């Protein structure tokens, strides 16, 4: 079926578009407000980064629930609650009650609700889209995500320079109300089997499903794909918390911060747009090795030129994130093809938890490291990490032998079905 004519895909696409607009603006805005309300200290942005990322590590626990719950109701509820929480922040801002500690309190609440929607879409896409169109669908969804990053991160920088905190937060709240309305038009024919069971039986099944999600990723190929990303995300969290101060030091303020985050988003957007063509021409293993090499080299060149013309920084940030955008799309596609349809939710949330488990610690370490050394040193570690990852994937026999993405399915993962004792 043509994706344009697929009603459910259109609802998911535009729902994602609006939620990502909201996510992009409030993330940039809140990180900047935390920096300023915290007296330009990277310690506070480190804490904020920790709070933004630790909720991702919790996703492993609600994966089994996502596989059984009504996806439409959960999407609507999460989006609506985000709008309400932002309304509360607007009220505190208007009455002059907003401070850095209130912002830090609201960050994990907003982040948790945001993290619910991503695995839900990973669950729904393969159920409403054919396998032949899955890479294209994931590319379009990633374009919606990264396109919002590109456009609205830049807009957020301009908003921060010209508008009050309450106006920016009000804009965010309205966007999430709009995404709530869009998700109301989702029509699913997927039947959830309801069973009349007691709390003990429900708990037992939850534990079984939870263990199956963990068991799935124990396969050697999957671990070699995912475990290095734990290291990379640890270093990526340095960038997240140090970037506002980096922009403040070399670029001159909120507008530069917005442009930098926009450059990263535009690079991911361009990479996501080209993911399908790249996946058709090259095996996945080679894409990983070459992609991380390009990203690491470009990032380190950006660091070396950061004291020169500021536009060099923007350009090489864009180049560095080209491969990141493509690889993210291909990873999403693979982990929709590998597991059984009934396990997609718990497998994806387990993957998310695994690869993000080091990010909260990385956020704290990044803030402290920038405080005691320099922002340039903390930022450069990400580029070094990407080069190390490229070497790892190049030397891994299992990864090198992986075929093109469309040919990767459950036959590449030797699953041994066992019964768990609970």
C-alpha positions in Angstrom: 0.0 0.0 0.0 1.2 3.5 -0.8 2.3 5.2 2.4 0.5 8.4 1.4 -2.8 6.6 1.3 -2.3 4.8 4.6 -4.5 6.6 7.1 -2.8 5.2 10.2 0.7 6.0 8.9 -0.4 9.6 8.2 -1.8 9.9 11.7 1.4 8.5 13.3 3.6 10.7 11.0 1.8 14.0 11.8 1.3 13.0 15.4 5.1 12.5 15.6 5.7 15.7 13.8 3.8 17.8 16.4 5.2 15.9 19.4 8.7 16.4 18.1 8.1 20.1 17.6 7.1 20.2 21.2 10.0 18.1 22.3 12.6 20.1 20.3 11.5 23.5 21.7 11.0 22.5 25.3 14.3 20.6 25.4 16.4 23.5 24.0 14.5 26.0 26.1 14.6 24.1 29.4 18.4 23.3 29.0 19.0 27.0 28.4 16.8 28.2 31.3 18.6 25.7 33.6 21.9 27.1 32.5 20.8 30.7 33.1 18.8 30.1 36.3 21.7 28.1 37.6 24.2 30.9 37.1 25.9 29.6 33.9 27.2 26.5 35.8 27.6 23.3 33.8 26.8 21.4 37.0 23.1 22.3 36.7 23.0 21.3 33.0 24.7 18.1 34.0 21.9 17.4 36.5 19.3 18.4 33.8 20.9 16.0 31.3 20.9 13.2 34.0 17.1 13.8 34.6 16.4 13.9 30.8 18.1 10.6 30.2 17.5 8.4 33.2 13.9 7.9 32.2 15.0 6.2 29.0 16.7 3.5 31.1 13.4 2.8 32.8 11.8 1.9 29.5 12.8 -1.7 29.9 10.2 -2.1 32.6 7.2 -0.9 30.6 8.0 -2.8 27.4 5.9 -5.8 28.4 3.0 -3.5 29.2 3.2 -1.7 25.8 2.9 -5.1 24.0 -0.5 -5.6 25.6 -2.0 -2.1 26.2 -4.2 -0.1 23.9 -1.6 1.9 22.0 -4.0 4.7 20.9 -5.1 5.5 24.4 -1.6 5.5 25.7 -0.4 7.9 22.9 -3.3 10.3 23.6 -2.8 10.1 27.4 1.0 10.8 27.2 0.6 13.7 24.9 -2.2 15.3 26.9 -0.3 15.0 30.2 2.7 16.7 28.6 0.5 19.6 27.6 -0.9 19.9 31.1 2.5 19.8 32.8 3.7 22.6 30.5 0.6 24.6 31.4 1.6 24.3 35.1 5.1 25.6 34.2 3.6 28.5 32.4 1.6 29.5 35.5 4.6 29.3 37.8 6.6 31.4 35.3 3.8 34.1 35.0 3.7 34.5 38.8 7.4 34.6 39.2 7.7 31.3 41.0 9.8 29.4 38.5 13.4 28.6 39.5 16.0 26.0 38.6 14.8 23.4 41.1 11.2 23.5 39.8 12.5 23.0 36.3 14.7 20.1 37.4 11.6 18.5 39.1 9.5 18.7 35.9 12.2 17.4 33.6 11.9 13.6 34.4 8.1 13.9 34.3 8.1 15.4 30.8 10.9 13.1 29.6 9.1 9.9 30.9 5.9 10.8 28.9 8.0 11.6 25.8 9.8 8.3 26.0 6.5 6.4 26.1 5.6 7.5 22.6 8.8 6.3 20.8 8.5 2.6 21.5 4.7 2.8 20.8 5.4 4.0 17.3 8.0 1.2 16.8 5.4 -1.3 17.8 2.7 0.2 15.6 4.7 0.7 12.4 5.3 -2.9 11.5 1.6 -3.7 12.2 0.3 -1.1 9.8 3.1 -1.1 7.2 4.4 -3.9 5.0 8.0 -5.1 5.4 8.9 -3.8 2.0 7.9 -0.3 3.0 9.3 -0.4 6.5 12.7 1.3 5.8 10.9 4.0 3.9 8.3 4.4 6.7 11.1 4.6 9.3 13.0 7.1 7.2 9.9 9.4 6.9 9.3 9.1 10.7 12.9 10.0 11.3 12.6 12.9 8.9 9.7 14.1 10.9 11.8 13.8 14.0 15.0 15.2 12.7 13.3 17.8 10.6 11.7 19.2 13.7 15.1 19.1 15.4 16.6 21.1 12.6 13.9 23.7 12.2 12.6 24.2 15.7 15.9 23.9 17.5 17.0 26.9 15.4 13.6 28.6 16.0 14.0 27.9 19.8 17.3 29.7 19.8 15.6 32.8 18.3 12.6 32.5 20.7 15.0 32.4 23.6 16.6 35.6 22.5 13.3 37.4 21.9 10.5 35.9 23.9 9.7 35.4 27.6 9.9 32.0 29.2 6.1 31.9 29.7 5.4 32.5 26.0 7.8 29.8 24.9 6.3 27.3 27.4 2.7 28.2 26.3 3.7 27.5 22.7 4.9 24.1 23.8 1.7 23.3 25.6 -0.5 24.2 22.6 1.6 22.0 20.3 1.1 19.0 22.6 -2.7 19.6 22.7 -2.6 19.5 18.9 -0.8 16.2 18.8 -3.4 14.8 21.2 -6.1 15.7 18.8 -4.2 14.1 15.9 -3.9 10.8 17.7 -7.6 10.7 18.2 -7.9 9.9 14.5 -5.8 6.7 14.8 -7.9 3.7 13.8 -6.6 0.2 14.7 -8.0 -3.2 14.1 -5.5 -4.9 16.3 -7.4 -6.8 19.0 -6.0 -7.1 22.5 -7.1 -10.3 24.2 -8.5 -9.5 27.6 -8.2 -12.2 30.2 -9.9 -12.2 33.6 -7.0 -13.0 35.9 -5.9 -12.0 39.4 -3.1 -9.7 40.3 -0.7 -12.7 40.9 -1.3 -14.1 37.4 -0.8 -10.7 35.8 2.4 -10.2 37.7 3.6 -13.7 36.7 3.0 -13.0 33.0 4.6 -9.6 33.3 7.8 -11.2 34.6 7.7 -13.8 31.9 7.4 -11.2 29.2 10.1 -9.1 30.8 12.5 -12.0 30.8 11.8 -12.8 27.2 12.8 -9.3 26.2 16.1 -9.7 28.1 16.6 -13.2 26.7 16.2 -12.0 23.1 19.1 -9.5 23.2 21.6 -12.1 24.6 22.2 -13.3 21.1 25.9 -12.6 20.1 25.1 -10.5 17.0 22.6 -8.3 18.9 25.0 -7.7 21.7 27.8 -6.8 19.3 25.5 -4.3 17.7 24.2 -2.7 20.9 26.9 -2.8 23.6 29.3 -0.4 21.8 26.4 2.1 21.6 26.4 2.2 25.4 29.9 3.7 25.3 28.9 6.1 22.5 25.8 7.3 24.4 27.9 7.9 27.5 30.0 10.3 25.5 27.0 11.7 23.6 25.6 12.8 27.0 28.7 14.9 27.4 27.7 16.8 24.3 24.1 17.3 25.5 25.1 18.9 28.8 28.1 20.9 27.6 26.7 22.2 24.3 24.8 25.2 25.9 28.1 26.4 27.6 30.1 25.6 24.5 27.8 27.8 22.4 27.8 30.5 25.1 31.6 30.6 25.1 32.4 30.5 21.4 29.2 31.6 19.7 27.8 34.3 21.9 24.5 33.0 23.3 21.1 31.5 22.8 21.0 32.1 19.0 24.3 30.1 18.5 23.0 27.3 20.7 19.9 27.1 18.6 21.9 27.1 15.3 24.2 24.3 16.7 21.3 22.1 17.7 19.7 22.9 14.4 22.9 21.9 12.5 22.9 18.5 14.4 19.2 18.0 13.6 19.7 18.9 9.9 22.6 16.5 9.6 20.4 13.7 11.1 17.5 14.7 8.8 19.7 14.5 5.7 21.1 11.2 6.8 17.6 9.8 7.5 16.4 10.9 4.1 19.3 9.0 2.4 19.0 5.9 4.6 16.9 3.9 2.2 19.2 4.4 -0.7 22.3 3.7 1.3 20.8 0.5 2.7 20.0 -0.8 -0.8 23.5 -0.4 -2.0 25.7 -1.5 1.0 25.7 -4.2 3.6 24.8 -3.0 7.1 28.1 -3.9 8.6 30.0 -1.7 6.2 27.6 1.2 6.7 28.3 1.0 10.5 32.1 1.1 10.1 32.2 3.8 7.5 29.4 5.9 9.1 31.0 6.1 12.5 34.4 6.9 10.9 32.9 9.9 9.0 31.2 11.1 12.2 34.2 10.9 14.4 36.6 12.6 11.9 34.2 15.4 11.2 33.5 16.0 14.9 37.2 16.3 15.7 37.8 18.7 12.8 34.9 20.8 14.2 36.7 20.9 17.6 40.0 22.0 16.0 38.3 24.8 14.0 36.0 25.9 16.9 38.2 29.0 17.6 38.1 30.0 14.0 35.0 31.0 12.0 31.8 29.9 13.8 30.3 28.6 10.5 33.0 25.9 10.4 31.5 24.6 13.6 28.0 24.5 12.2 29.1 22.8 8.9 31.1 20.1 10.6 28.5 19.4 13.2 26.1 18.8 10.2 28.5 16.5 8.5 29.2 14.5 11.7 25.5 13.8 12.2 24.8 12.7 8.6 25.8 9.1 9.3 24.1 9.2 12.8 20.8 10.0 11.1 21.1 7.1 8.6 22.3 4.6 11.2 19.4 5.4 13.6 16.9 4.7 10.9 18.5 1.4 9.9 18.8 0.3 13.6 15.1 1.0 14.1 14.2 -1.0 11.0 16.3 -4.0 12.0 14.8 -4.3 15.4 11.3 -4.2 13.9 12.3 -7.1 11.6 14.2 -9.4 14.0 11.7 -10.2 16.8 8.2 -11.7 16.5 5.5 -9.0 16.2 4.2 -9.8 19.7 7.6 -9.0 21.1 8.5 -5.8 19.3 7.5 -3.5 22.3 9.6 -5.3 24.9 12.5 -5.9 22.6 12.7 -2.2 21.6 12.3 -0.9 25.1 15.0 -3.4 26.3 17.3 -2.1 23.6 16.6 1.5 24.5 17.3 0.8 28.1 20.5 -1.0 27.3 22.0 1.7 25.0 21.0 4.6 27.2 21.9 3.1 30.6 25.1 5.0 30.8 23.7 8.4 29.7 22.5 9.6 33.1 26.0 9.0 34.6 27.6 10.5 31.5 25.5 13.7 32.0 26.8 14.1 35.5 30.4 13.3 34.5 30.2 15.6 31.5 29.0 18.5 33.6 31.8 17.9 36.2 34.4 17.4 33.6 33.6 20.6 31.7 33.7 22.4 35.1 37.2 21.2 36.1 38.8 20.9 32.6 37.3 22.7 29.6 34.3 22.4 27.3 36.5 21.7 24.3 38.0 18.6 26.0 34.6 17.3 27.1 33.2 17.8 23.6 36.2 16.2 21.8 35.7 12.9 23.7 32.6 12.2 21.6 34.6 12.3 18.3 37.3 10.0 19.8 34.6 7.6 20.8 33.1 7.5 17.3 36.5 6.5 15.9 36.9 3.7 18.4 33.5 2.4 17.5 34.3 2.4 13.8 37.4 0.3 14.6 35.3 -2.1 16.7 32.7 -2.7 13.9 35.4 -3.0 11.3 37.2 -5.8 13.2 34.1 -7.7 14.2 33.6 -10.8 12.0 29.9 -11.1 12.9 29.1 -7.5 12.0 31.1 -7.5 8.8 29.1 -10.5 7.5 25.8 -8.9 8.0 23.9 -8.4 4.7 21.8 -5.5 3.5 19.2 -4.3 6.0 16.2 -5.7 4.1 17.7 -9.2 4.2 18.2 -9.2 8.0 15.5 -11.1 9.8 15.0 -13.6 12.6 17.2 -16.2 10.7 20.2 -14.2 11.8 19.3 -14.5 15.4 19.3 -18.1 16.7 16.5 -17.9 19.3 16.3 -20.8 21.8 12.8 -20.9 23.3 12.9 -21.8 27.0 10.4 -21.7 29.8 11.1 -19.3 32.6 10.3 -20.3 36.1 9.4 -16.7 37.2 
